Amino acid sequence: MEEAAFPSKQEINLVVTQAERALDQYKRSVDLEETLPSEKAAGNSLSTDRGVVEMTAKLISDLKKNPDSFHGLGGLLLLSALDDTSRNAALCASSAMSDLAQSVVSKPDSAVAMKMLNVSNACTDSSAHLYTVSESVQALLVREMKAQQLLNHQAKKVLDECTAAMKQATAAKKAH
């Protein structure tokens, strides 16, 4: 009988630790995002970003306490949270580059330009890190689903064999 290859606790703990580190990097990029002129003017995305950070931090904390919850909804929620934060970090990088372009056109100042470029780079790096970790989570989830599919197939096979044996026993009993 083929073995089901569910992700091990060590693999889950590793990916959760990686997610925690990527989230810490993202928190720092959100702090840098706060310095952007477009964010100071609009100020609406930071509250969303900080909310995603809080929600993801809680999820990571829960997964650290109970790695087996990854096998259920926890793994899927982690993947979704990492994708959200990666996208938000990419948007931060885009906003920083837009602010940089406006700054260069309207009032060239190399110090301000370098600051915005640093924000863009930090957000880009954060987005890439989060995306890389989300790929690892996704790979574990694919294994999870394949293992579950195999177990479901094996359970159905056993149930079919039991049903056939019961029918055969019932038919033999009626024949006597």
C-alpha positions as a Markdown table, in Angstrom:
| # | Residue | x | y | z |
|---|---|---|---|---|
| 1 | Met | 0.0 | 0.0 | 0.0 |
| 2 | Glu | 1.4 | 3.4 | -1.0 |
| 3 | Glu | 2.2 | 5.7 | 1.9 |
| 4 | Ala | 0.5 | 9.1 | 2.3 |
| 5 | Ala | 3.2 | 11.8 | 2.4 |
| 6 | Phe | 1.6 | 14.4 | 4.7 |
| 7 | Pro | 4.0 | 17.3 | 5.6 |
| 8 | Ser | 5.9 | 16.6 | 8.8 |
| 9 | Lys | 5.8 | 18.8 | 11.9 |
| 10 | Gln | 9.4 | 19.7 | 11.2 |
| 11 | Glu | 8.5 | 20.9 | 7.7 |
| 12 | Ile | 5.5 | 22.8 | 9.0 |
| 13 | Asn | 7.5 | 24.4 | 11.8 |
| 14 | Leu | 10.2 | 25.4 | 9.3 |
| 15 | Val | 7.7 | 27.1 | 6.9 |
| 16 | Val | 5.9 | 28.8 | 9.9 |
| 17 | Thr | 9.3 | 30.2 | 11.1 |
| 18 | Gln | 10.1 | 31.4 | 7.6 |
| 19 | Ala | 6.7 | 33.1 | 7.4 |
| 20 | Glu | 7.3 | 34.7 | 10.8 |
| 21 | Arg | 10.6 | 36.1 | 9.5 |
| 22 | Ala | 9.1 | 37.3 | 6.3 |
| 23 | Leu | 6.3 | 39.0 | 8.2 |
| 24 | Asp | 8.8 | 40.8 | 10.4 |
| 25 | Gln | 10.5 | 42.1 | 7.3 |
| 26 | Tyr | 7.1 | 43.2 | 6.0 |
| 27 | Lys | 6.3 | 45.0 | 9.2 |
| 28 | Arg | 9.5 | 47.1 | 8.7 |
| 29 | Ser | 8.5 | 47.9 | 5.1 |
| 30 | Val | 5.0 | 49.0 | 6.3 |
| 31 | Asp | 6.8 | 51.4 | 8.8 |
| 32 | Leu | 8.8 | 52.7 | 5.9 |
| 33 | Glu | 5.7 | 53.0 | 3.7 |
| 34 | Glu | 4.3 | 55.5 | 6.3 |
| 35 | Thr | 7.0 | 58.0 | 5.3 |
| 36 | Leu | 5.9 | 58.1 | 1.6 |
| 37 | Pro | 4.3 | 61.4 | 0.5 |
| 38 | Ser | 1.4 | 59.5 | -1.2 |
| 39 | Glu | 0.7 | 57.7 | 2.1 |
| 40 | Lys | 0.8 | 60.8 | 4.1 |
| 41 | Ala | -1.7 | 62.4 | 1.7 |
| 42 | Ala | -4.1 | 59.4 | 1.5 |
| 43 | Gly | -3.2 | 57.4 | 4.6 |
| 44 | Asn | -5.8 | 54.7 | 3.9 |
| 45 | Ser | -3.7 | 51.6 | 3.0 |
| 46 | Leu | -1.6 | 51.6 | 6.1 |
| 47 | Ser | -4.5 | 50.7 | 8.4 |
| 48 | Thr | -5.3 | 47.8 | 6.0 |
| 49 | Asp | -1.6 | 46.8 | 5.9 |
| 50 | Arg | -1.3 | 46.9 | 9.7 |
| 51 | Gly | -4.5 | 44.8 | 10.0 |
| 52 | Val | -3.1 | 42.2 | 7.7 |
| 53 | Val | 0.1 | 42.1 | 9.8 |
| 54 | Glu | -1.9 | 41.6 | 13.0 |
| 55 | Met | -4.0 | 38.9 | 11.5 |
| 56 | Thr | -1.0 | 37.1 | 10.0 |
| 57 | Ala | 1.0 | 37.4 | 13.3 |
| 58 | Lys | -1.9 | 35.8 | 15.2 |
| 59 | Leu | -2.2 | 33.0 | 12.6 |
| 60 | Ile | 1.5 | 32.3 | 12.8 |
| 61 | Ser | 1.4 | 32.3 | 16.6 |
| 62 | Asp | -1.5 | 29.8 | 16.5 |
| 63 | Leu | 0.4 | 27.6 | 14.0 |
| 64 | Lys | 3.5 | 27.7 | 16.2 |
| 65 | Lys | 1.4 | 26.5 | 19.2 |
| 66 | Asn | -0.5 | 23.9 | 17.1 |
| 67 | Pro | 1.4 | 22.9 | 14.0 |
| 68 | Asp | -1.3 | 20.2 | 13.2 |
| 69 | Ser | -3.8 | 22.9 | 12.4 |
| 70 | Phe | -1.8 | 23.5 | 9.2 |
| 71 | His | -3.4 | 20.2 | 8.0 |
| 72 | Gly | -6.8 | 21.9 | 8.1 |
| 73 | Leu | -7.7 | 25.5 | 7.5 |
| 74 | Gly | -4.5 | 26.9 | 9.0 |
| 75 | Gly | -2.3 | 26.1 | 6.0 |
| 76 | Leu | -4.8 | 27.6 | 3.6 |
| 77 | Leu | -5.1 | 30.7 | 5.7 |
| 78 | Leu | -1.3 | 31.0 | 5.9 |
| 79 | Leu | -1.0 | 30.8 | 2.1 |
| 80 | Ser | -3.7 | 33.4 | 1.7 |
| 81 | Ala | -2.1 | 35.8 | 4.3 |
| 82 | Leu | 1.3 | 35.5 | 2.7 |
| 83 | Asp | -0.1 | 36.2 | -0.8 |
| 84 | Asp | -2.0 | 39.3 | 0.6 |
| 85 | Thr | 1.1 | 40.6 | 2.3 |
| 86 | Ser | 3.3 | 40.0 | -0.7 |
| 87 | Arg | 0.8 | 41.9 | -2.9 |
| 88 | Asn | 0.6 | 44.7 | -0.4 |
| 89 | Ala | 4.4 | 45.0 | -0.3 |
| 90 | Ala | 4.5 | 45.1 | -4.1 |
| 91 | Leu | 1.9 | 47.9 | -4.0 |
| 92 | Cys | 4.1 | 49.8 | -1.5 |
| 93 | Ala | 7.1 | 49.5 | -3.9 |
| 94 | Ser | 5.0 | 50.8 | -6.7 |
| 95 | Ser | 3.8 | 53.7 | -4.6 |
| 96 | Ala | 7.3 | 54.6 | -3.6 |
| 97 | Met | 8.4 | 54.6 | -7.3 |
| 98 | Ser | 5.5 | 56.8 | -8.3 |
| 99 | Asp | 6.3 | 59.2 | -5.5 |
| 100 | Leu | 10.0 | 59.2 | -6.6 |
| 101 | Ala | 9.0 | 60.0 | -10.2 |
| 102 | Gln | 6.7 | 62.9 | -9.0 |
| 103 | Ser | 9.5 | 64.2 | -6.7 |
| 104 | Val | 12.1 | 64.1 | -9.5 |
| 105 | Val | 9.8 | 66.0 | -11.9 |
| 106 | Ser | 8.4 | 68.5 | -9.4 |
| 107 | Lys | 11.3 | 69.3 | -7.1 |
| 108 | Pro | 14.5 | 67.4 | -7.6 |
| 109 | Asp | 16.1 | 66.5 | -4.3 |
| 110 | Ser | 18.6 | 63.6 | -4.3 |
| 111 | Ala | 18.2 | 62.9 | -0.5 |
| 112 | Val | 14.4 | 62.6 | -0.9 |
| 113 | Ala | 14.8 | 60.5 | -4.0 |
| 114 | Met | 17.2 | 58.1 | -2.3 |
| 115 | Lys | 14.8 | 57.8 | 0.7 |
| 116 | Met | 11.9 | 56.8 | -1.6 |
| 117 | Leu | 14.2 | 54.5 | -3.6 |
| 118 | Asn | 15.1 | 52.8 | -0.3 |
| 119 | Val | 11.5 | 52.4 | 0.6 |
| 120 | Ser | 10.8 | 50.9 | -2.8 |
| 121 | Asn | 13.7 | 48.5 | -2.5 |
| 122 | Ala | 12.7 | 47.4 | 1.0 |
| 123 | Cys | 9.1 | 46.8 | -0.1 |
| 124 | Thr | 10.3 | 44.9 | -3.2 |
| 125 | Asp | 12.5 | 42.7 | -1.1 |
| 126 | Ser | 9.8 | 42.1 | 1.4 |
| 127 | Ser | 7.3 | 41.1 | -1.4 |
| 128 | Ala | 9.8 | 38.7 | -2.9 |
| 129 | His | 10.5 | 37.1 | 0.5 |
| 130 | Leu | 6.8 | 36.7 | 1.3 |
| 131 | Tyr | 6.2 | 35.3 | -2.1 |
| 132 | Thr | 9.0 | 32.7 | -1.8 |
| 133 | Val | 7.7 | 31.6 | 1.6 |
| 134 | Ser | 4.1 | 31.3 | 0.1 |
| 135 | Glu | 5.5 | 29.0 | -2.6 |
| 136 | Ser | 6.9 | 26.8 | 0.1 |
| 137 | Val | 3.5 | 26.8 | 1.9 |
| 138 | Gln | 1.8 | 26.0 | -1.4 |
| 139 | Ala | 4.1 | 23.1 | -2.0 |
| 140 | Leu | 3.3 | 21.6 | 1.4 |
| 141 | Leu | -0.4 | 22.1 | 0.8 |
| 142 | Val | -0.2 | 20.3 | -2.6 |
| 143 | Arg | 1.4 | 17.4 | -0.8 |
| 144 | Glu | -1.3 | 17.6 | 1.9 |
| 145 | Met | -4.0 | 17.4 | -0.7 |
| 146 | Lys | -2.3 | 14.5 | -2.6 |
| 147 | Ala | -1.9 | 12.6 | 0.7 |
| 148 | Gln | -5.5 | 13.2 | 1.6 |
| 149 | Gln | -6.6 | 12.1 | -1.8 |
| 150 | Leu | -4.6 | 8.9 | -1.5 |
| 151 | Leu | -6.1 | 8.2 | 2.0 |
| 152 | Asn | -9.6 | 8.9 | 0.7 |
| 153 | His | -9.0 | 6.4 | -2.2 |
| 154 | Gln | -7.6 | 3.8 | 0.3 |
| 155 | Ala | -10.6 | 4.3 | 2.6 |
| 156 | Lys | -13.1 | 3.9 | -0.3 |
| 157 | Lys | -11.3 | 0.7 | -1.4 |
| 158 | Val | -11.6 | -0.8 | 2.1 |
| 159 | Leu | -15.2 | 0.3 | 2.4 |
| 160 | Asp | -16.0 | -1.3 | -1.0 |
| 161 | Glu | -14.3 | -4.5 | 0.1 |
| 162 | Cys | -16.2 | -4.5 | 3.3 |
| 163 | Thr | -19.5 | -3.9 | 1.5 |
| 164 | Ala | -18.7 | -6.8 | -0.9 |
| 165 | Ala | -17.9 | -9.1 | 2.0 |
| 166 | Met | -21.1 | -8.2 | 3.8 |
| 167 | Lys | -23.1 | -8.8 | 0.7 |
| 168 | Gln | -21.4 | -12.1 | 0.2 |
| 169 | Ala | -22.0 | -13.1 | 3.9 |
| 170 | Thr | -25.6 | -12.1 | 3.6 |
| 171 | Ala | -26.1 | -14.1 | 0.5 |
| 172 | Ala | -24.4 | -17.1 | 2.0 |
| 173 | Lys | -26.6 | -16.8 | 5.1 |
| 174 | Lys | -29.8 | -16.7 | 3.0 |
| 175 | Ala | -28.7 | -19.7 | 1.1 |
| 176 | His | -28.5 | -21.8 | 4.2 |
